[in-house]
Amino acid sequence: MYRRAETDTKRIMKAIMALLPPEASERREPTAAEIARALPAGVADVDASAEHEATRRPGTN
């Protein structure tokens, strides 16, 4: 049942987190190898501070 977008989103995310293993809740920095596996083929690195990233990620200003 829809109530409020913010409340519903929190409820849904809590339910998703309950399905994940405990280590999914631990904060940690990803390794270079993990980051490389997450990037598209042929991309060596992505500079998040680059101008194209600022325009691609709405809502961060």
N, C-alpha and C positions, 0 to 999 in steps of 0.2 A: 504494500500500500504506500503510495507516494505521500510524503509529508513535506519535507524541505530538501532541496538538493544537497545542502551541506550535511544535514543529519543523515540522509540516506546514503551518501557517499561514505561517510564514516562507518556506518553500519555494514555496508558491503565490504569495505576494506578490512574491517575487523573479522568478518566471516572468512574472507580469503586468507588472511594471516593465520587463522585457526587451522587451516588445511595444510599449511607449510610446516616443514620440520623446524625444530627449535633454533638451529643455527641460522635460519633465515632472519631472525630478529636481532642477531648480533651485528653491531656496527663494525665495519672494517674497511680498509682501503683495498680496492681491487689491484691485483698484480698487473704488470705490463702485459703478460700473456693473456689474462682474462679480458683486458681492454682490447687487445688485438683481435681476439676471437669475436668480439661484439661488433667490430667495425666491418663495413662492407669490403669485399675482396678488392685489393689494390690500394686501399687507404691505409697509410702508415700511421697517421696521427691526426687528431682533430683538435684545433686550438679553440676551446670554448669561449675565449675572450675575443676571438676574431669578429670583425664586423658582420660577416655573413651569418654568424651564429646569433648575434644580437637581434637581427631582423627576422631570423627563422624561429625564434623562441618568444612568442607573444606572452605578455603578462609578467615579464621579468623586470620591467622597469618600475 
